[in-house]
C-alpha cells in the first residue's frame, strides 16, 4: 500500500513540474510577443522600474537612468528598423536572382535547383535547432542530383 501511495505521489509531483514548465514556456512566448509591441518609452519605463526595485534608486537616479534607458531604447529601435529593411531588400534580391537563374535553366535543372535550395534551407534549420534535414540526407540528395544531372546532361559532375 505504501509503495502505491509513494508511486502515486511521485507521479503527481512529476506532472506538476511538467505542467509548471509548460506554463513557463507559454509565458515566455507571450512575453516575447509583448516585447515586440512595446515602444521605446515603454521599454525604458520597464527597465527603469526593474532597476529601481533591485537597486533602490533615488528619485534623481531614477530620472537619470530613465533618460539613459530611453536614449538607448530609441537607438535600438532605429537599428532594428534598419536591419528589417536590409533583410527585406536581401530577400527581394534573392527572389529576383532566383527567377533569372530559372530562366536560364531547363525545367529539369530548375527542379533540381529548387530541391537543392530546399535541402540547404532544411540543413540551416537543423543547425539552428529546427526540424530540418540531418545527417546523410544531404549526401544522398547531392549524389542523386549529380547522378540525375549526369544522366540527363551526359557530363561528369563532381
N, CA, C and O atoms as a GROMACS GRO file, in nm:
protein
  632
    1UNK      N    1   0.082  -0.119   0.000
    1UNK     CA    2   0.000   0.000   0.000
    1UNK      C    3   0.087   0.126   0.000
    1UNK      O    4   0.059   0.223  -0.070
    2UNK      N    5   0.196   0.122   0.082
    2UNK     CA    6   0.285   0.238   0.087
    2UNK      C    7   0.349   0.262  -0.049
    2UNK      O    8   0.364   0.376  -0.092
    3UNK      N    9   0.388   0.154  -0.116
    3UNK     CA   10   0.452   0.168  -0.247
    3UNK      C   11   0.357   0.233  -0.347
    3UNK      O   12   0.398   0.317  -0.427
    4UNK      N   13   0.232   0.195  -0.342
    4UNK     CA   14   0.132   0.250  -0.434
    4UNK      C   15   0.114   0.400  -0.407
    4UNK      O   16   0.111   0.481  -0.499
    5UNK      N   17   0.103   0.435  -0.279
    5UNK     CA   18   0.087   0.576  -0.243
    5UNK      C   19   0.210   0.658  -0.281
    5UNK      O   20   0.198   0.770  -0.330
    6UNK      N   21   0.328   0.602  -0.259
    6UNK     CA   22   0.452   0.672  -0.294
    6UNK      C   23   0.461   0.692  -0.446
    6UNK      O   24   0.499   0.799  -0.492
    7UNK      N   25   0.426   0.588  -0.522
    7UNK     CA   26   0.428   0.597  -0.668
    7UNK      C   27   0.328   0.701  -0.716
    7UNK      O   28   0.359   0.781  -0.804
    8UNK      N   29   0.211   0.702  -0.658
    8UNK     CA   30   0.108   0.799  -0.694
    8UNK      C   31   0.154   0.941  -0.661
    8UNK      O   32   0.136   1.032  -0.741
    9UNK      N   33   0.214   0.960  -0.544
    9UNK     CA   34   0.264   1.092  -0.504
    9UNK      C   35   0.374   1.139  -0.598
    9UNK      O   36   0.377   1.256  -0.637
   10UNK      N   37   0.464   1.048  -0.636
   10UNK     CA   38   0.572   1.084  -0.728
   10UNK      C   39   0.514   1.124  -0.865
   10UNK      O   40   0.560   1.220  -0.927
   11UNK      N   41   0.414   1.050  -0.910
   11UNK     CA   42   0.351   1.082  -1.038
   11UNK      C   43   0.287   1.219  -1.037
   11UNK      O   44   0.297   1.294  -1.134
   12UNK      N   45   0.220   1.251  -0.927
   12UNK     CA   46   0.156   1.383  -0.914
   12UNK      C   47   0.262   1.493  -0.914
   12UNK      O   48   0.243   1.596  -0.978
   13UNK      N   49   0.373   1.472  -0.842
   13UNK     CA   50   0.479   1.573  -0.838
   13UNK      C   51   0.541   1.593  -0.976
   13UNK      O   52   0.563   1.707  -1.018
   14UNK      N   53   0.569   1.484  -1.046
   14UNK     CA   54   0.629   1.494  -1.179
   14UNK      C   55   0.534   1.566  -1.274
   14UNK      O   56   0.578   1.653  -1.350
   15UNK      N   57   0.406   1.533  -1.271
   15UNK     CA   58   0.312   1.601  -1.360
   15UNK      C   59   0.300   1.748  -1.324
   15UNK      O   60   0.282   1.832  -1.412
   16UNK      N   61   0.311   1.782  -1.197
   16UNK     CA   62   0.309   1.922  -1.154
   16UNK      C   63   0.428   1.999  -1.207
   16UNK      O   64   0.415   2.114  -1.251
   17UNK      N   65   0.545   1.936  -1.204
   17UNK     CA   66   0.667   2.001  -1.256
   17UNK      C   67   0.655   2.022  -1.406
   17UNK      O   68   0.687   2.129  -1.456
   18UNK      N   69   0.609   1.921  -1.476
   18UNK     CA   70   0.594   1.931  -1.622
   18UNK      C   71   0.494   2.041  -1.656
   18UNK      O   72   0.517   2.121  -1.748
   19UNK      N   73   0.384   2.046  -1.585
   19UNK     CA   74   0.282   2.148  -1.608
   19UNK      C   75   0.340   2.288  -1.585
   19UNK      O   76   0.315   2.379  -1.663
   20UNK      N   77   0.416   2.304  -1.478
   20UNK     CA   78   0.476   2.434  -1.448
   20UNK      C   79   0.574   2.475  -1.557
   20UNK      O   80   0.579   2.593  -1.594
   21UNK      N   81   0.652   2.380  -1.609
   21UNK     CA   82   0.746   2.412  -1.716
   21UNK      C   83   0.672   2.454  -1.841
   21UNK      O   84   0.713   2.549  -1.908
   22UNK      N   85   0.564   2.386  -1.875
   22UNK     CA   86   0.486   2.423  -1.993
   22UNK      C   87   0.427   2.562  -1.979
   22UNK      O   88   0.427   2.640  -2.075
   23UNK      N   89   0.378   2.596  -1.860
   23UNK     CA   90   0.323   2.730  -1.837
   23UNK      C   91   0.433   2.835  -1.850
   23UNK      O   92   0.409   2.944  -1.903
   24UNK      N   93   0.553   2.803  -1.804
   24UNK     CA   94   0.665   2.897  -1.814
   24UNK      C   95   0.699   2.922  -1.960
   24UNK      O   96   0.725   3.036  -1.998
   25UNK      N   97   0.700   2.818  -2.041
   25UNK     CA   98   0.730   2.832  -2.184
   25UNK      C   99   0.624   2.918  -2.250
   25UNK      O  100   0.656   3.006  -2.330
   26UNK      N  101   0.496   2.895  -2.218
   26UNK     CA  102   0.388   2.974  -2.276
   26UNK      C  103   0.405   3.120  -2.236
   26UNK      O  104   0.390   3.209  -2.320
   27UNK      N  105   0.436   3.146  -2.110
   27UNK     CA  106   0.456   3.284  -2.064
   27UNK      C  107   0.573   3.348  -2.136
   27UNK      O  108   0.567   3.466  -2.171
   28UNK      N  109   0.681   3.272  -2.160
   28UNK     CA  110   0.797   3.327  -2.230
   28UNK      C  111   0.757   3.369  -2.370
   28UNK      O  112   0.796   3.477  -2.416
   29UNK      N  113   0.678   3.285  -2.440
   29UNK     CA  114   0.635   3.320  -2.575
   29UNK      C  115   0.543   3.440  -2.573
   29UNK      O  116   0.551   3.527  -2.660
   30UNK      N  117   0.455   3.446  -2.474
   30UNK     CA  118   0.366   3.561  -2.463
   30UNK      C  119   0.447   3.688  -2.436
   30UNK      O  120   0.420   3.793  -2.495
   31UNK      N  121   0.547   3.680  -2.349
   31UNK     CA  122   0.632   3.795  -2.321
   31UNK      C  123   0.710   3.838  -2.444
   31UNK      O  124   0.728   3.957  -2.466
   32UNK      N  125   0.755   3.743  -2.524
   32UNK     CA  126   0.829   3.776  -2.645
   32UNK      C  127   0.739   3.854  -2.741
   32UNK      O  128   0.785   3.949  -2.804
   33UNK      N  129   0.612   3.814  -2.753
   33UNK     CA  130   0.519   3.885  -2.840
   33UNK      C  131   0.490   4.025  -2.788
   33UNK      O  132   0.479   4.119  -2.866
   34UNK      N  133   0.477   4.038  -2.658
   34UNK     CA  134   0.451   4.169  -2.598
   34UNK      C  135   0.571   4.260  -2.620
   34UNK      O  136   0.553   4.378  -2.651
   35UNK      N  137   0.692   4.208  -2.605
   35UNK     CA  138   0.814   4.287  -2.620
   35UNK      C  139   0.818   4.353  -2.758
   35UNK      O  140   0.865   4.466  -2.770
   36UNK      N  141   0.771   4.285  -2.861
   36UNK     CA  142   0.774   4.339  -2.996
   36UNK      C  143   0.682   4.460  -3.009
   36UNK      O  144   0.706   4.546  -3.093
   37UNK      N  145   0.579   4.467  -2.929
   37UNK     CA  146   0.481   4.573  -2.940
   37UNK      C  147   0.514   4.694  -2.853
   37UNK      O  148   0.448   4.798  -2.865
   38UNK      N  149   0.613   4.685  -2.766
   38UNK     CA  150   0.646   4.795  -2.676
   38UNK      C  151   0.716   4.908  -2.751
   38UNK      O  152   0.798   4.884  -2.840
   39UNK      N  153   0.683   5.030  -2.712
   39UNK     CA  154   0.752   5.147  -2.767
   39UNK      C  155   0.883   5.166  -2.690
   39UNK      O  156   0.901   5.107  -2.584
   40UNK      N  157   0.975   5.246  -2.743
   40UNK     CA  158   1.099   5.274  -2.668
   40UNK      C  159   1.070   5.333  -2.530
   40UNK      O  160   1.141   5.305  -2.433
   41UNK      N  161   0.965   5.414  -2.520
   41UNK     CA  162   0.928   5.473  -2.390
   41UNK      C  163   0.884   5.364  -2.293
   41UNK      O  164   0.921   5.366  -2.175
   42UNK      N  165   0.803   5.268  -2.343
   42UNK     CA  166   0.758   5.158  -2.258
   42UNK      C  167   0.876   5.074  -2.210
   42UNK      O  168   0.883   5.035  -2.093
   43UNK      N  169   0.968   5.048  -2.300
   43UNK     CA  170   1.086   4.968  -2.266
   43UNK      C  171   1.168   5.040  -2.159
   43UNK      O  172   1.211   4.979  -2.061
   44UNK      N  173   1.189   5.170  -2.179
   44UNK     CA  174   1.268   5.248  -2.083
   44UNK      C  175   1.200   5.250  -1.946
   44UNK      O  176   1.267   5.238  -1.843
   45UNK      N  177   1.068   5.266  -1.944
   45UNK     CA  178   0.995   5.266  -1.816
   45UNK      C  179   1.010   5.132  -1.745
   45UNK      O  180   1.034   5.126  -1.625
   46UNK      N  181   0.995   5.025  -1.822
   46UNK     CA  182   1.004   4.891  -1.763
   46UNK      C  183   1.145   4.865  -1.709
   46UNK      O  184   1.161   4.815  -1.598
   47UNK      N  185   1.247   4.899  -1.788
   47UNK     CA  186   1.385   4.879  -1.742
   47UNK      C  187   1.414   4.963  -1.618
   47UNK      O  188   1.477   4.916  -1.524
   48UNK      N  189   1.368   5.086  -1.619
   48UNK     CA  190   1.392   5.175  -1.505
   48UNK      C  191   1.321   5.124  -1.380
   48UNK      O  192   1.378   5.127  -1.270
   49UNK      N  193   1.199   5.078  -1.396
   49UNK     CA  194   1.124   5.025  -1.281
   49UNK      C  195   1.196   4.903  -1.222
   49UNK      O  196   1.205   4.889  -1.100
   50UNK      N  197   1.247   4.816  -1.309
   50UNK     CA  198   1.321   4.700  -1.260
   50UNK      C  199   1.446   4.742  -1.186
   50UNK      O  200   1.477   4.687  -1.080
   51UNK      N  201   1.519   4.839  -1.240
   51UNK     CA  202   1.641   4.885  -1.174
   51UNK      C  203   1.609   4.954  -1.042
   51UNK      O  204   1.681   4.938  -0.943
   52UNK      N  205   1.500   5.031  -1.040
   52UNK     CA  206   1.461   5.099  -0.916
   52UNK      C  207   1.431   4.998  -0.806
   52UNK      O  208   1.472   5.014  -0.692
   53UNK      N  209   1.360   4.893  -0.844
   53UNK     CA  210   1.325   4.790  -0.746
   53UNK      C  211   1.449   4.715  -0.696
   53UNK      O  212   1.464   4.693  -0.576
   54UNK      N  213   1.537   4.678  -0.788
   54UNK     CA  214   1.655   4.600  -0.749
   54UNK      C  215   1.761   4.682  -0.677
   54UNK      O  216   1.828   4.634  -0.587
   55UNK      N  217   1.775   4.810  -0.719
   55UNK     CA  218   1.887   4.890  -0.670
   55UNK      C  219   1.846   5.001  -0.574
   55UNK      O  220   1.932   5.074  -0.525
   56UNK      N  221   1.718   5.014  -0.545
   56UNK     CA  222   1.667   5.119  -0.455
   56UNK      C  223   1.718   5.257  -0.500
   56UNK      O  224   1.782   5.329  -0.423
   57UNK      N  225   1.687   5.292  -0.626
   57UNK     CA  226   1.732   5.419  -0.680
   57UNK      C  227   1.662   5.537  -0.612
   57UNK      O  228   1.546   5.527  -0.571
   58UNK      N  229   1.735   5.647  -0.600
   58UNK     CA  230   1.673   5.771  -0.552
   58UNK      C  231   1.593   5.830  -0.668
   58UNK      O  232   1.604   5.784  -0.781
   59UNK      N  233   1.513   5.931  -0.640
   59UNK     CA  234   1.432   5.996  -0.743
   59UNK      C  235   1.522   6.055  -0.852
   59UNK      O  236   1.491   6.046  -0.971
   60UNK      N  237   1.632   6.116  -0.811
   60UNK     CA  238   1.725   6.177  -0.907
   60UNK      C  239   1.791   6.068  -0.994
   60UNK      O  240   1.802   6.083  -1.116
   61UNK      N  241   1.832   5.960  -0.931
   61UNK     CA  242   1.892   5.850  -1.006
   61UNK      C  243   1.791   5.789  -1.102
   61UNK      O  244   1.824   5.756  -1.216
   62UNK      N  245   1.668   5.773  -1.055
   62UNK     CA  246   1.564   5.715  -1.139
   62UNK      C  247   1.542   5.798  -1.265
   62UNK      O  248   1.528   5.743  -1.374
   63UNK      N  249   1.539   5.929  -1.249
   63UNK     CA  250   1.520   6.019  -1.364
   63UNK      C  251   1.635   6.005  -1.463
   63UNK      O  252   1.613   5.994  -1.584
   64UNK      N  253   1.757   6.005  -1.412
   64UNK     CA  254   1.875   5.994  -1.499
   64UNK      C  255   1.881   5.857  -1.569
   64UNK      O  256   1.912   5.849  -1.688
   65UNK      N  257   1.849   5.752  -1.494
   65UNK     CA  258   1.851   5.617  -1.552
   65UNK      C  259   1.743   5.605  -1.659
   65UNK      O  260   1.766   5.544  -1.763
   66UNK      N  261   1.625   5.664  -1.634
   66UNK     CA  262   1.518   5.659  -1.733
   66UNK      C  263   1.563   5.729  -1.862
   66UNK      O  264   1.544   5.675  -1.971
   67UNK      N  265   1.622   5.846  -1.851
   67UNK     CA  266   1.667   5.920  -1.969
   67UNK      C  267   1.770   5.837  -2.048
   67UNK      O  268   1.767   5.834  -2.171
   68UNK      N  269   1.860   5.772  -1.976
   68UNK     CA  270   1.961   5.688  -2.040
   68UNK      C  271   1.896   5.566  -2.107
   68UNK      O  272   1.928   5.533  -2.221
   69UNK      N  273   1.807   5.500  -2.035
   69UNK     CA  274   1.736   5.385  -2.092
   69UNK      C  275   1.656   5.425  -2.216
   69UNK      O  276   1.652   5.351  -2.314
   70UNK      N  277   1.593   5.541  -2.212
   70UNK     CA  278   1.514   5.589  -2.325
   70UNK      C  279   1.602   5.615  -2.447
   70UNK      O  280   1.567   5.579  -2.559
   71UNK      N  281   1.715   5.677  -2.424
   71UNK     CA  282   1.807   5.705  -2.535
   71UNK      C  283   1.849   5.576  -2.604
   71UNK      O  284   1.844   5.567  -2.727
   72UNK      N  285   1.889   5.477  -2.527
   72UNK     CA  286   1.935   5.352  -2.584
   72UNK      C  287   1.820   5.270  -2.644
   72UNK      O  288   1.840   5.199  -2.742
   73UNK      N  289   1.701   5.278  -2.586
   73UNK     CA  290   1.585   5.208  -2.642
   73UNK      C  291   1.549   5.268  -2.779
   73UNK      O  292   1.513   5.194  -2.870
   74UNK      N  293   1.559   5.399  -2.793
   74UNK     CA  294   1.533   5.463  -2.922
   74UNK      C  295   1.639   5.424  -3.024
   74UNK      O  296   1.608   5.398  -3.140
   75UNK      N  297   1.766   5.420  -2.980
   75UNK     CA  298   1.873   5.380  -3.070
   75UNK      C  299   1.852   5.236  -3.119
   75UNK      O  300   1.872   5.206  -3.237
   76UNK      N  301   1.812   5.148  -3.028
   76UNK     CA  302   1.788   5.008  -3.066
   76UNK      C  303   1.670   4.996  -3.161
   76UNK      O  304   1.672   4.913  -3.252
   77UNK      N  305   1.567   5.076  -3.140
   77UNK     CA  306   1.450   5.072  -3.229
   77UNK      C  307   1.491   5.113  -3.371
   77UNK      O  308   1.447   5.052  -3.468
   78UNK      N  309   1.576   5.215  -3.382
   78UNK     CA  310   1.627   5.257  -3.513
   78UNK      C  311   1.709   5.146  -3.576
   78UNK      O  312   1.694   5.118  -3.695
   79UNK      N  313   1.795   5.083  -3.498
   79UNK     CA  314   1.879   4.973  -3.551
   79UNK      C  315   1.794   4.858  -3.599
   79UNK      O  316   1.821   4.801  -3.705
   80UNK      N  317   1.691   4.821  -3.522
   80UNK     CA  318   1.602   4.711  -3.563
   80UNK      C  319   1.531   4.744  -3.694
   80UNK      O  320   1.513   4.656  -3.778
   81UNK      N  321   1.492   4.869  -3.712
   81UNK     CA  322   1.424   4.909  -3.835
   81UNK      C  323   1.520   4.901  -3.954
   81UNK      O  324   1.481   4.856  -4.062
   82UNK      N  325   1.643   4.943  -3.935
   82UNK     CA  326   1.744   4.934  -4.042
   82UNK      C  327   1.766   4.789  -4.081
   82UNK      O  328   1.771   4.755  -4.199
   83UNK      N  329   1.781   4.703  -3.982
   83UNK     CA  330   1.804   4.560  -4.007
   83UNK      C  331   1.683   4.499  -4.080
   83UNK      O  332   1.700   4.420  -4.173
   84UNK      N  333   1.562   4.536  -4.039
   84UNK     CA  334   1.441   4.485  -4.104
   84UNK      C  335   1.439   4.524  -4.252
   84UNK      O  336   1.408   4.442  -4.338
   85UNK      N  337   1.472   4.649  -4.281
   85UNK     CA  338   1.474   4.696  -4.421
   85UNK      C  339   1.581   4.624  -4.502
   85UNK      O  340   1.560   4.590  -4.618
   86UNK      N  341   1.697   4.601  -4.441
   86UNK     CA  342   1.805   4.530  -4.510
   86UNK      C  343   1.764   4.386  -4.541
   86UNK      O  344   1.792   4.335  -4.650
   87UNK      N  345   1.698   4.321  -4.447
   87UNK     CA  346   1.651   4.184  -4.471
   87UNK      C  347   1.549   4.180  -4.584
   87UNK      O  348   1.554   4.090  -4.669
   88UNK      N  349   1.458   4.276  -4.586
   88UNK     CA  350   1.359   4.282  -4.694
   88UNK      C  351   1.427   4.300  -4.828
   88UNK      O  352   1.390   4.236  -4.926
   89UNK      N  353   1.526   4.388  -4.834
   89UNK     CA  354   1.600   4.413  -4.958
   89UNK      C  355   1.674   4.288  -5.003
   89UNK      O  356   1.674   4.255  -5.121
   90UNK      N  357   1.738   4.220  -4.910
   90UNK     CA  358   1.810   4.097  -4.943
   90UNK      C  359   1.714   3.990  -4.996
   90UNK      O  360   1.745   3.921  -5.093
   91UNK      N  361   1.599   3.976  -4.932
   91UNK     CA  362   1.501   3.876  -4.976
   91UNK      C  363   1.454   3.908  -5.118
   91UNK      O  364   1.440   3.817  -5.200
   92UNK      N  365   1.430   4.034  -5.146
   92UNK     CA  366   1.389   4.075  -5.280
   92UNK      C  367   1.498   4.041  -5.382
   92UNK      O  368   1.468   3.990  -5.490
   93UNK      N  369   1.623   4.070  -5.348
   93UNK     CA  370   1.735   4.040  -5.439
   93UNK      C  371   1.749   3.890  -5.463
   93UNK      O  372   1.773   3.848  -5.576
   94UNK      N  373   1.733   3.808  -5.359
   94UNK     CA  374   1.743   3.663  -5.374
   94UNK      C  375   1.633   3.611  -5.467
   94UNK      O  376   1.659   3.527  -5.553
   95UNK      N  377   1.510   3.662  -5.449
   95UNK     CA  378   1.399   3.618  -5.534
   95UNK      C  379   1.423   3.658  -5.680
   95UNK      O  380   1.399   3.580  -5.772
   96UNK      N  381   1.471   3.780  -5.699
   96UNK     CA  382   1.499   3.827  -5.835
   96UNK      C  383   1.606   3.742  -5.901
   96UNK      O  384   1.591   3.701  -6.016
   97UNK      N  385   1.714   3.715  -5.829
   97UNK     CA  386   1.823   3.633  -5.883
   97UNK      C  387   1.773   3.493  -5.916
   97UNK      O  388   1.804   3.438  -6.022
   98UNK      N  389   1.695   3.435  -5.825
   98UNK     CA  390   1.644   3.300  -5.846
   98UNK      C  391   1.557   3.294  -5.971
   98UNK      O  392   1.565   3.198  -6.048
   99UNK      N  393   1.476   3.394  -5.990
   99UNK     CA  394   1.390   3.398  -6.109
   99UNK      C  395   1.474   3.406  -6.236
   99UNK      O  396   1.443   3.338  -6.334
  100UNK      N  397   1.580   3.487  -6.234
  100UNK     CA  398   1.667   3.500  -6.351
  100UNK      C  399   1.744   3.370  -6.378
  100UNK      O  400   1.762   3.330  -6.493
  101UNK      N  401   1.788   3.305  -6.272
  101UNK     CA  402   1.859   3.177  -6.287
  101UNK      C  403   1.766   3.074  -6.348
  101UNK      O  404   1.806   3.000  -6.439
  102UNK      N  405   1.642   3.066  -6.299
  102UNK     CA  406   1.546   2.968  -6.350
  102UNK      C  407   1.515   2.991  -6.499
  102UNK      O  408   1.485   2.896  -6.571
  103UNK      N  409   1.522   3.116  -6.544
  103UNK     CA  410   1.501   3.145  -6.687
  103UNK      C  411   1.613   3.087  -6.773
  103UNK      O  412   1.591   3.057  -6.890
  104UNK      N  413   1.730   3.071  -6.717
  104UNK     CA  414   1.845   3.017  -6.789
  104UNK      C  415   1.841   2.864  -6.791
  104UNK      O  416   1.883   2.803  -6.889
  105UNK      N  417   1.792   2.803  -6.685
  105UNK     CA  418   1.794   2.658  -6.669
  105UNK      C  419   1.682   2.589  -6.746
  105UNK      O  420   1.579   2.648  -6.778
  106UNK      N  421   1.707   2.463  -6.774
  106UNK     CA  422   1.600   2.379  -6.831
  106UNK      C  423   1.501   2.348  -6.718
  106UNK      O  424   1.535   2.366  -6.601
  107UNK      N  425   1.380   2.303  -6.751
  107UNK     CA  426   1.284   2.270  -6.644
  107UNK      C  427   1.339   2.166  -6.546
  107UNK      O  428   1.316   2.178  -6.426
  108UNK      N  429   1.411   2.066  -6.594
  108UNK     CA  430   1.468   1.964  -6.505
  108UNK      C  431   1.576   2.025  -6.415
  108UNK      O  432   1.580   1.996  -6.295
  109UNK      N  433   1.661   2.108  -6.473
  109UNK     CA  434   1.765   2.174  -6.392
  109UNK      C  435   1.700   2.265  -6.289
  109UNK      O  436   1.746   2.270  -6.174
  110UNK      N  437   1.596   2.335  -6.326
  110UNK     CA  438   1.527   2.424  -6.232
  110UNK      C  439   1.468   2.344  -6.117
  110UNK      O  440   1.469   2.389  -6.002
  111UNK      N  441   1.416   2.226  -6.148
  111UNK     CA  442   1.359   2.139  -6.043
  111UNK      C  443   1.468   2.097  -5.945
  111UNK      O  444   1.448   2.101  -5.823
  112UNK      N  445   1.584   2.055  -5.998
  112UNK     CA  446   1.695   2.016  -5.910
  112UNK      C  447   1.749   2.135  -5.832
  112UNK      O  448   1.790   2.122  -5.717
  113UNK      N  449   1.749   2.250  -5.896
  113UNK     CA  450   1.794   2.373  -5.828
  113UNK      C  451   1.702   2.402  -5.708
  113UNK      O  452   1.748   2.436  -5.600
  114UNK      N  453   1.572   2.388  -5.730
  114UNK     CA  454   1.474   2.410  -5.623
  114UNK      C  455   1.493   2.307  -5.511
  114UNK      O  456   1.487   2.342  -5.393
  115UNK      N  457   1.514   2.182  -5.548
  115UNK     CA  458   1.537   2.077  -5.447
  115UNK      C  459   1.662   2.107  -5.364
  115UNK      O  460   1.662   2.091  -5.242
  116UNK      N  461   1.767   2.150  -5.432
  116UNK     CA  462   1.892   2.181  -5.362
  116UNK      C  463   1.871   2.296  -5.263
  116UNK      O  464   1.921   2.291  -5.151
  117UNK      N  465   1.799   2.397  -5.305
  117UNK     CA  466   1.772   2.510  -5.215
  117UNK      C  467   1.690   2.467  -5.095
  117UNK      O  468   1.714   2.513  -4.983
  118UNK      N  469   1.593   2.379  -5.118
  118UNK     CA  470   1.513   2.327  -5.006
  118UNK      C  471   1.600   2.250  -4.909
  118UNK      O  472   1.584   2.261  -4.787
  119UNK      N  473   1.692   2.171  -4.964
  119UNK     CA  474   1.782   2.093  -4.880
  119UNK      C  475   1.872   2.187  -4.797
  119UNK      O  476   1.895   2.163  -4.678
  120UNK      N  477   1.920   2.292  -4.859
  120UNK     CA  478   2.003   2.388  -4.785
  120UNK      C  479   1.924   2.454  -4.673
  120UNK      O  480   1.974   2.472  -4.562
  121UNK      N  481   1.800   2.491  -4.702
  121UNK     CA  482   1.714   2.555  -4.603
  121UNK      C  483   1.691   2.461  -4.485
  121UNK      O  484   1.698   2.503  -4.369
  122UNK      N  485   1.664   2.332  -4.515
  122UNK     CA  486   1.642   2.234  -4.408
  122UNK      C  487   1.769   2.215  -4.326
  122UNK      O  488   1.763   2.204  -4.203
  123UNK      N  489   1.882   2.210  -4.392
  123UNK     CA  490   2.009   2.193  -4.322
  123UNK      C  491   2.035   2.312  -4.230
  123UNK      O  492   2.082   2.294  -4.117
  124UNK      N  493   2.006   2.432  -4.277
  124UNK     CA  494   2.026   2.551  -4.195
  124UNK      C  495   1.932   2.547  -4.073
  124UNK      O  496   1.972   2.582  -3.962
  125UNK      N  497   1.808   2.504  -4.096
  125UNK     CA  498   1.713   2.496  -3.986
  125UNK      C  499   1.759   2.394  -3.881
  125UNK      O  500   1.742   2.417  -3.761
  126UNK      N  501   1.816   2.283  -3.926
  126UNK     CA  502   1.861   2.182  -3.830
  126UNK      C  503   1.978   2.236  -3.748
  126UNK      O  504   1.991   2.202  -3.630
  127UNK      N  505   2.062   2.318  -3.808
  127UNK     CA  506   2.174   2.377  -3.733
  127UNK      C  507   2.125   2.477  -3.631
  127UNK      O  508   2.188   2.497  -3.528
  128UNK      N  509   2.011   2.540  -3.659
  128UNK     CA  510   1.952   2.637  -3.566
  128UNK      C  511   1.865   2.571  -3.461
  128UNK      O  512   1.815   2.637  -3.371
  129UNK      N  513   1.847   2.440  -3.474
  129UNK     CA  514   1.765   2.368  -3.376
  129UNK      C  515   1.624   2.343  -3.424
  129UNK      O  516   1.538   2.303  -3.345
  130UNK      N  517   1.598   2.366  -3.552
  130UNK     CA  518   1.465   2.340  -3.606
  130UNK      C  519   1.451   2.196  -3.648
  130UNK      O  520   1.531   2.111  -3.609
  131UNK      N  521   1.350   2.167  -3.726
  131UNK     CA  522   1.324   2.030  -3.772
  131UNK      C  523   1.367   2.014  -3.916
  131UNK      O  524   1.286   1.978  -4.002
  132UNK      N  525   1.491   2.040  -3.944
  132UNK     CA  526   1.541   2.028  -4.080
  132UNK      C  527   1.608   1.895  -4.105
  132UNK      O  528   1.610   1.808  -4.018
  133UNK      N  529   1.662   1.880  -4.224
  133UNK     CA  530   1.731   1.756  -4.261
  133UNK      C  531   1.862   1.746  -4.186
  133UNK      O  532   1.928   1.846  -4.159
  134UNK      N  533   1.898   1.622  -4.152
  134UNK     CA  534   2.023   1.600  -4.081
  134UNK      C  535   2.095   1.482  -4.142
  134UNK      O  536   2.037   1.400  -4.213
  135UNK      N  537   2.222   1.477  -4.114
  135UNK     CA  538   2.299   1.358  -4.146
  135UNK      C  539   2.320   1.334  -4.293
  135UNK      O  540   2.358   1.425  -4.367
  136UNK      N  541   2.295   1.208  -4.336
  136UNK     CA  542   2.329   1.164  -4.470
  136UNK      C  543   2.232   1.212  -4.577
  136UNK      O  544   2.259   1.192  -4.695
  137UNK      N  545   2.123   1.273  -4.540
  137UNK     CA  546   2.027   1.316  -4.641
  137UNK      C  547   2.094   1.410  -4.741
  137UNK      O  548   2.069   1.400  -4.862
  138UNK      N  549   2.179   1.498  -4.693
  138UNK     CA  550   2.247   1.592  -4.781
  138UNK      C  551   2.332   1.517  -4.882
  138UNK      O  552   2.327   1.546  -5.002
  139UNK      N  553   2.407   1.420  -4.836
  139UNK     CA  554   2.491   1.341  -4.925
  139UNK      C  555   2.408   1.262  -5.024
  139UNK      O  556   2.443   1.252  -5.142
  140UNK      N  557   2.298   1.204  -4.976
  140UNK     CA  558   2.210   1.128  -5.064
  140UNK      C  559   2.151   1.216  -5.172
  140UNK      O  560   2.150   1.180  -5.289
  141UNK      N  561   2.100   1.333  -5.131
  141UNK     CA  562   2.040   1.422  -5.229
  141UNK      C  563   2.142   1.471  -5.329
  141UNK      O  564   2.116   1.476  -5.449
  142UNK      N  565   2.260   1.507  -5.279
  142UNK     CA  566   2.365   1.556  -5.368
  142UNK      C  567   2.402   1.447  -5.466
  142UNK      O  568   2.417   1.473  -5.586
  143UNK      N  569   2.418   1.324  -5.418
  143UNK     CA  570   2.451   1.212  -5.506
  143UNK      C  571   2.342   1.188  -5.608
  143UNK      O  572   2.370   1.166  -5.725
  144UNK      N  573   2.217   1.192  -5.562
  144UNK     CA  574   2.105   1.170  -5.654
  144UNK      C  575   2.097   1.282  -5.757
  144UNK      O  576   2.070   1.257  -5.875
  145UNK      N  577   2.120   1.406  -5.712
  145UNK     CA  578   2.113   1.516  -5.806
  145UNK      C  579   2.224   1.505  -5.909
  145UNK      O  580   2.201   1.527  -6.028
  146UNK      N  581   2.345   1.471  -5.865
  146UNK     CA  582   2.456   1.456  -5.958
  146UNK      C  583   2.429   1.344  -6.056
  146UNK      O  584   2.451   1.357  -6.177
  147UNK      N  585   2.381   1.232  -6.002
  147UNK     CA  586   2.352   1.118  -6.089
  147UNK      C  587   2.245   1.153  -6.191
  147UNK      O  588   2.260   1.122  -6.310
  148UNK      N  589   2.138   1.216  -6.147
  148UNK     CA  590   2.030   1.253  -6.238
  148UNK      C  591   2.077   1.356  -6.340
  148UNK      O  592   2.043   1.347  -6.458
  149UNK      N  593   2.154   1.452  -6.294
  149UNK     CA  594   2.203   1.555  -6.386
  149UNK      C  595   2.301   1.494  -6.486
  149UNK      O  596   2.298   1.528  -6.604
  150UNK      N  597   2.386   1.404  -6.441
  150UNK     CA  598   2.479   1.337  -6.533
  150UNK      C  599   2.403   1.256  -6.637
  150UNK      O  600   2.439   1.256  -6.755
  151UNK      N  601   2.298   1.188  -6.593
  151UNK     CA  602   2.219   1.108  -6.687
  151UNK      C  603   2.156   1.197  -6.794
  151UNK      O  604   2.150   1.159  -6.911
  152UNK      N  605   2.108   1.313  -6.754
  152UNK     CA  606   2.038   1.399  -6.847
  152UNK      C  607   2.131   1.491  -6.925
  152UNK      O  608   2.099   1.532  -7.037
  153UNK      N  609   2.243   1.524  -6.867
  153UNK     CA  610   2.334   1.619  -6.929
  153UNK      C  611   2.448   1.549  -7.005
  153UNK      O  612   2.513   1.609  -7.091
  154UNK      N  613   2.470   1.424  -6.972
  154UNK     CA  614   2.579   1.350  -7.038
  154UNK      C  615   2.717   1.397  -6.995
  154UNK      O  616   2.814   1.375  -7.067
  155UNK      N  617   2.726   1.462  -6.878
  155UNK     CA  618   2.855   1.515  -6.833
  155UNK      C  619   2.904   1.447  -6.708
  155UNK      O  620   2.840   1.356  -6.656
  156UNK      N  621   3.018   1.492  -6.661
  156UNK     CA  622   3.077   1.438  -6.539
  156UNK      C  623   3.071   1.545  -6.430
  156UNK      O  624   3.155   1.635  -6.424
  157UNK      N  625   2.971   1.535  -6.347
  157UNK     CA  626   2.960   1.629  -6.234
  157UNK      C  627   3.037   1.570  -6.118
  157UNK      O  628   3.033   1.450  -6.094
  158UNK      N  629   3.106   1.655  -6.046
  158UNK     CA  630   3.182   1.612  -5.930
  158UNK      C  631   3.128   1.671  -5.804
  158UNK      O  632   3.181   1.644  -5.696
   0.00000   0.00000   0.00000
